[in-house]
Amino acid sequence: RIRLTRKGAKKKPFYRMIATDGRSPRDGRNIEQLGWYDPMKSPHAVKLDLARIDYWISVGAQPSETAQKLIDKYRASGAAEGQS
């Protein structure tokens, strides 16, 4: 499963996008960190490793609804094109 895990202080959320076993808890053990999302910045700051996300999806990982929305917005913004 590809989903977000919450980090940060109380009332100051920061999220990491991770690949994890779907049965593990939200902030439990993860397999690999795939990027991050900071909703407190204006505009929201997002950094994702699309190559690794595509790999995990190819081997059967299902993104959560929120993770899928962030991935789609990140691809549409063209922010990934500057990466090598």
C-alpha positions as CSV (number, residue, x, y, z in Angstrom):
1,R,0.0,0.0,0.0
2,I,1.2,3.6,-0.7
3,R,-0.1,6.0,1.9
4,L,0.7,9.0,4.1
5,T,2.1,8.8,7.5
6,R,1.9,11.8,9.9
7,K,4.9,13.4,11.4
8,G,5.3,16.9,13.0
9,A,4.1,18.5,16.1
10,K,0.6,19.0,17.5
11,K,-1.4,21.2,15.1
12,K,1.6,21.4,12.7
13,P,1.2,18.3,10.5
14,F,3.9,17.1,8.1
15,Y,3.4,13.9,6.1
16,R,5.6,11.4,4.5
17,M,4.5,9.2,1.6
18,I,5.5,5.6,2.2
19,A,5.2,2.1,0.9
20,T,4.0,-0.2,3.6
21,D,2.1,-3.4,4.3
22,G,-1.6,-2.5,4.2
23,R,-2.2,-4.2,7.6
24,S,0.3,-2.0,9.5
25,P,-1.0,1.0,11.4
26,R,-0.8,4.5,9.9
27,D,2.4,5.5,11.8
28,G,3.8,2.0,12.0
29,R,6.6,0.3,10.2
30,N,7.2,1.2,6.6
31,I,9.1,-0.4,3.7
32,E,10.3,2.7,1.9
33,Q,9.9,6.5,2.0
34,L,8.7,7.8,-1.3
35,G,8.4,11.5,-0.6
36,W,6.8,14.1,1.6
37,Y,4.0,16.6,1.8
38,D,3.8,19.8,3.9
39,P,0.3,21.3,4.1
40,M,1.4,24.1,6.4
41,K,3.3,26.0,3.7
42,S,1.6,28.3,1.2
43,P,1.4,26.9,-1.4
44,H,1.5,23.3,-0.2
45,A,5.0,21.8,-0.6
46,V,5.2,18.4,-2.2
47,K,8.3,16.3,-3.2
48,L,7.8,12.8,-4.5
49,D,10.0,10.2,-6.1
50,L,7.8,9.2,-9.1
51,A,10.2,6.5,-10.3
52,R,9.9,4.6,-7.0
53,I,6.1,5.2,-6.8
54,D,5.7,3.8,-10.4
55,Y,7.8,0.8,-9.3
56,W,5.6,0.1,-6.3
57,I,2.4,0.5,-8.3
58,S,3.8,-1.9,-10.9
59,V,4.4,-4.6,-8.3
60,G,0.8,-4.3,-7.0
61,A,0.8,-1.5,-4.4
62,Q,-2.4,0.4,-4.2
63,P,-2.2,4.1,-3.3
64,S,-4.7,5.5,-0.8
65,E,-7.2,8.2,-2.1
66,T,-5.2,11.0,-0.7
67,A,-1.9,9.6,-1.9
68,Q,-3.4,9.2,-5.4
69,K,-4.6,12.8,-5.5
70,L,-1.2,14.1,-4.5
71,I,0.6,11.9,-7.1
72,D,-1.8,13.2,-9.8
73,K,-1.3,16.8,-8.8
74,Y,2.4,16.4,-8.7
75,R,2.5,14.9,-12.2
76,A,0.3,17.6,-13.6
77,S,2.3,20.4,-12.0
78,G,5.4,19.3,-14.0
79,A,7.5,19.6,-10.8
80,A,8.9,16.1,-11.6
81,E,10.4,17.1,-14.9
82,G,13.4,18.9,-13.4
83,Q,14.5,15.7,-11.7
84,S,16.9,13.3,-13.4
